[in-house]
Amino acid sequence: MPTAVVTGAGIRIGKAIALALAEVGYDLALHVHRSTEGAEEVAAKARALGRTATVYRADLGAPRELESLAATLRQVHPAIDVLVNNAGIFERIAFEHITREHYHRMMGINLEAPFFLTQALLPALRAAPQPLVVNLTDIGAERVESHYAHYSASKAGLITLTRALAVELAPKVRVNAISPGTVVFPEDFDEAAQQATLARIPLGRVGSAEDIARTVVFLAREAPYISGQVIAVDGARSAQL
């Protein structure tokens, strides 16, 4: 069976991606930081489908924990077919209030972790027949909004990293990114904020975690000539000014 590693696999988009990959035949290595219960739920469903599934816990913002996770993954899974760098953090802070701690934590998890985890797992990726790396970015990396400077910068960096690795790791490893739009409303969005967001989405609705998961499966199973691309899954929101 091919193997997929999914970071941030215990909730929302990561959970949906992991389940979708299990459904099309992948064994799973599921990373979490705190959402262990959700990842164990995914693992149980994957095992019911006849897949193997293991949960690994690490704070990707802590270099030693990331290195330990990578070493374990290489040992247990000497060939990795798909790596999904999904784990990330998101916070709304006015620019003048962003501290160095805020900034470094954001960059550490959203940009440095995908960089160094992909680097550390490169031998296992190269051992697979048609390896794929998928980075989860955000349309906010290129269509910025106020109060998200450090978040937008981290995701913009991840887009550039995606393109850089697609060139450098070719022809063996494909690297792509998926940029979701509004998939689930933030918890602090009231009705007015939700309606204002919907008014900016040409398809007139928010997306779902499954929309993102289906795109990952497409890249993994149906698109062997796509690499170096950033696919917006956003109901055409980024297509307009």
C-alpha positions in Angstrom: 0.0 0.0 0.0 1.2 3.6 -0.6 1.8 5.7 2.4 0.6 9.3 3.1 1.8 11.6 5.8 -0.6 14.3 6.8 0.3 17.0 9.4 -2.4 18.6 11.4 -4.6 15.5 10.8 -6.9 15.7 13.8 -9.2 18.5 12.8 -10.9 20.2 9.9 -9.1 20.1 6.6 -6.3 17.8 7.7 -8.8 15.3 9.0 -10.8 15.3 5.8 -7.6 14.9 3.7 -6.5 11.9 5.7 -9.8 10.2 5.4 -10.0 10.9 1.7 -6.5 9.4 1.1 -7.4 6.3 3.2 -10.6 5.8 1.1 -8.5 5.7 -2.1 -6.0 3.2 -0.8 -3.3 5.0 1.3 -1.9 3.9 4.6 -1.7 6.8 7.0 0.9 8.5 9.2 -1.1 11.1 11.1 0.6 14.0 12.8 -1.1 16.0 15.5 0.0 18.5 18.1 -3.0 18.5 20.5 -5.9 17.0 18.5 -5.1 13.4 19.4 -8.7 12.4 19.8 -9.6 13.5 16.2 -6.6 11.7 14.7 -7.4 8.5 16.6 -10.9 8.7 15.1 -9.4 9.0 11.6 -7.0 6.1 12.3 -9.9 3.9 13.4 -11.9 4.7 10.2 -8.8 4.0 8.1 -8.2 0.7 9.8 -11.9 -0.3 9.1 -11.0 0.2 5.4 -8.1 -2.2 5.7 -5.4 0.5 6.0 -2.7 0.9 8.5 -2.8 4.1 10.5 -0.5 5.5 13.2 -0.8 8.7 15.1 2.4 10.8 15.9 2.4 13.8 18.2 4.8 16.7 17.9 4.9 20.5 18.1 6.2 21.4 14.7 7.2 24.8 16.0 9.8 23.1 18.2 12.8 22.1 16.0 13.8 19.1 18.1 10.3 17.7 18.1 10.1 18.1 14.3 13.5 16.4 13.9 12.4 13.5 16.2 9.1 13.1 14.3 10.9 13.0 10.9 13.4 10.4 12.2 10.6 8.2 13.4 8.7 8.6 10.2 11.7 7.6 8.1 12.3 4.6 10.2 8.7 3.4 10.2 7.9 4.5 6.7 11.0 4.1 4.5 9.0 5.1 1.4 6.5 8.0 1.6 4.2 8.5 -1.4 2.4 11.7 -0.3 3.4 14.3 2.2 0.6 16.9 3.0 2.0 19.9 4.9 -1.4 21.0 6.4 -0.6 22.0 10.0 -0.7 25.7 10.5 -1.8 28.5 12.8 -4.0 31.5 12.1 -4.6 34.6 14.2 -5.9 38.1 13.7 -3.7 40.8 15.2 -3.1 44.5 14.2 0.3 45.0 12.7 1.5 47.3 15.5 0.7 44.6 18.1 2.5 41.7 16.4 5.5 40.8 18.7 8.6 38.9 17.7 7.1 35.9 19.6 3.9 36.1 17.4 6.0 36.4 14.3 8.5 33.6 15.0 5.7 31.2 16.1 3.8 31.9 12.9 6.8 31.5 10.6 8.0 28.5 12.5 4.8 26.5 12.1 3.5 27.8 8.8 6.7 28.1 6.8 9.7 26.6 8.5 8.0 23.3 9.5 7.0 22.5 5.9 10.5 23.4 4.8 12.4 21.3 7.2 9.9 18.4 7.4 10.0 18.0 3.6 13.8 18.2 3.7 14.1 15.6 6.4 11.6 13.2 4.7 13.2 13.6 1.2 15.0 10.2 1.3 11.7 8.5 2.0 9.9 10.5 -0.7 12.6 9.7 -3.2 12.1 6.0 -2.3 8.5 6.1 -3.5 7.7 5.6 -7.2 5.8 8.9 -7.8 6.1 11.0 -4.7 4.0 14.1 -4.1 4.3 17.0 -1.7 1.2 19.2 -1.1 1.4 22.4 0.9 -1.7 24.0 2.3 -1.5 27.8 1.7 -4.3 30.4 1.6 -5.7 32.8 -0.9 -4.8 35.4 1.8 -1.2 35.0 0.7 -1.9 36.8 -2.5 -5.2 38.6 -1.7 -4.3 40.1 1.6 -6.6 41.4 4.3 -6.0 43.8 7.2 -4.7 42.4 10.6 -3.1 39.3 9.2 0.4 40.6 8.2 2.5 37.8 9.7 0.0 35.1 8.6 -0.1 36.4 5.0 3.7 36.6 4.9 4.1 33.0 6.1 1.7 31.7 3.5 3.3 33.8 0.7 6.6 32.2 1.7 5.1 28.8 1.5 3.8 29.5 -2.1 7.4 30.5 -3.1 8.8 27.4 -1.4 6.3 25.3 -3.3 7.6 26.6 -6.6 11.2 26.5 -5.6 11.0 22.8 -4.6 9.0 21.9 -7.7 11.9 23.0 -9.7 14.7 21.7 -7.5 13.3 18.3 -6.7 12.1 17.5 -10.2 11.9 15.2 -12.0 11.4 12.7 -9.1 9.3 14.7 -6.6 6.2 16.7 -7.6 5.4 19.7 -5.3 2.1 21.6 -5.4 0.1 23.9 -3.2 -3.6 24.2 -2.5 -4.9 27.7 -1.5 -8.3 27.4 0.2 -10.7 30.3 0.4 -13.3 30.4 3.2 -13.9 26.8 4.0 -15.4 27.1 7.5 -16.3 30.5 9.1 -14.1 31.5 12.0 -15.8 31.0 15.4 -15.9 34.8 16.0 -17.8 35.6 12.8 -21.3 36.9 13.5 -24.1 36.8 11.0 -23.1 40.2 9.5 -19.5 39.1 9.0 -20.6 35.8 7.4 -23.0 37.6 5.0 -20.2 40.1 4.1 -17.9 37.2 3.3 -20.5 35.3 1.2 -21.1 38.5 -0.8 -17.5 38.3 -2.0 -17.7 34.7 -3.2 -19.0 34.3 -6.7 -20.3 30.8 -6.0 -22.3 32.2 -3.1 -21.3 29.7 -0.5 -18.3 28.7 1.6 -16.4 25.6 0.7 -15.9 22.4 2.8 -13.0 20.5 4.1 -14.0 17.8 1.6 -13.5 20.2 -1.3 -9.9 20.5 -0.3 -9.5 16.8 0.3 -10.8 15.9 -3.1 -8.2 18.3 -4.7 -5.4 16.5 -2.8 -6.7 13.1 -4.1 -6.8 14.6 -7.6 -3.2 15.7 -7.4 -2.1 12.3 -6.0 -4.0 10.0 -8.3 -5.0 11.9 -11.5 -2.5 14.6 -12.2 1.0 13.2 -12.7 2.0 16.2 -14.9 1.0 18.9 -12.5 3.8 20.3 -10.4 4.8 23.8 -9.2 1.2 24.9 -9.2 -1.0 26.8 -6.6 -4.6 25.7 -6.9 -7.1 28.0 -5.5 -10.2 26.2 -4.1 -12.3 29.3 -3.2 -15.5 29.5 -5.2 -13.8 32.1 -7.6 -13.2 34.6 -4.7 -9.6 35.2 -5.8 -10.6 35.7 -9.4 -12.0 39.1 -8.7 -10.5 42.3 -7.2 
